[in-house]
Each structure stands twice: as C-alpha cells, then as structure tokens.
Amino acid sequence: VYEDEDVLAFLDINPVTYGHTLVISKEHYSTFLSTPKAIMNKVMNVAQRIGQVQIEQLGAKGVNILINSYEAAGQVVPHFHVHVIPRYTAKDGFRLEFKELKDVNLPKVAEEIKDNL
C-alpha cells in the first residue's frame, strides 16, 4: 500500500481486522529498540498516515498501533515492524488485555528506569 526509499507498507497476510497493515523498514533492524531514530520516525510517520486513512476511508472507529519487541513480547518475525490495526467496534474479536500487577513498588521501579536513562 506504500513504498519509499526507506519504508514499505503492505496488508498483513493474516489480518485480525479489515485493513490490518504492516509498516516496515526496508533495511533490516531486528526490533524497534535497535532501529535508528531517523528510520523509526519515518516508519511511524507512515503508520500514522495509514491509520488516518483507515479511519477516513475504511470507516474504522479507532486504530491500534502495535509494536512487539522480542519473543517475550510476542514478536514472531525478527524484523522491526509496526501493526496498524483498524478497529470498527470494540467487539471485533481482537483484544489487547491488560491485567493489573498487584503489590508493585512504583517509586522503586521509576527510580530504576530514571537512573538508567
């Protein structure tokens, strides 16, 4: 659906909703975390525009922008890619489920992250 010198976007071969699109960097980077900022920004700019078109032209009511980094996070293909998933209803069968983690010392975790930025 889109191509330039650095970015390629195409429909997911196993879509979870109508119009589910993948946006990738042409150059290989294994994850979002290892992708140079300039390329990451180009990929995200294309993902944003595709999401806008999914709402404006496909009639989506919302869009999920999803990036998985590493197997533990659900990354199956070891190449940086962004899922742009149009949502037509909250009951379309695709679910991102967040479960609250109990008994976490939030200030301690915040310090660990802050101290290592």
VENKAUR-V593319 format. One record per residue. N is the residue number from 1. RES is the residue in three letters. PSI is psi as a letter, one per 30 degrees, with the letter a starting at -180 (none if undefined). Layout:
n: <N/N>
res: <RES/RES>
psi: <PSI/PSI>
//
This chain:
n: <1/2/3/4/5/6/7/8/9/10/11/12/13/14/15/16/17/18/19/20/21/22/23/24/25/26/27/28/29/30/31/32/33/34/35/36/37/38/39/40/41/42/43/44/45/46/47/48/49/50/51/52/53/54/55/56/57/58/59/60/61/62/63/64/65/66/67/68/69/70/71/72/73/74/75/76/77/78/79/80/81/82/83/84/85/86/87/88/89/90/91/92/93/94/95/96/97/98/99/100/101/102/103/104/105/106/107/108/109/110/111/112/113/114/115/116/117>
res: <VAL/TYR/GLU/ASP/GLU/ASP/VAL/LEU/ALA/PHE/LEU/ASP/ILE/ASN/PRO/VAL/THR/TYR/GLY/HIS/THR/LEU/VAL/ILE/SER/LYS/GLU/HIS/TYR/SER/THR/PHE/LEU/SER/THR/PRO/LYS/ALA/ILE/MET/ASN/LYS/VAL/MET/ASN/VAL/ALA/GLN/ARG/ILE/GLY/GLN/VAL/GLN/ILE/GLU/GLN/LEU/GLY/ALA/LYS/GLY/VAL/ASN/ILE/LEU/ILE/ASN/SER/TYR/GLU/ALA/ALA/GLY/GLN/VAL/VAL/PRO/HIS/PHE/HIS/VAL/HIS/VAL/ILE/PRO/ARG/TYR/THR/ALA/LYS/ASP/GLY/PHE/ARG/LEU/GLU/PHE/LYS/GLU/LEU/LYS/ASP/VAL/ASN/LEU/PRO/LYS/VAL/ALA/GLU/GLU/ILE/LYS/ASP/ASN/LEU>
psi: <f/k/k/a/f/f/k/k/k/l/k/k/f/i/k/f/l/j/g/j/k/k/k/l/k/e/k/k/k/e/l/e/f/g/k/k/e/e/e/e/e/e/e/e/e/e/e/e/e/e/e/e/e/e/e/e/e/f/g/k/f/l/k/k/j/k/k/k/j/l/e/f/g/g/k/e/k/h/k/k/l/k/k/j/j/k/k/f/l/f/h/g/f/k/k/j/k/k/k/k/k/l/h/k/i/e/e/e/e/e/e/e/e/e/f/g/none>
//
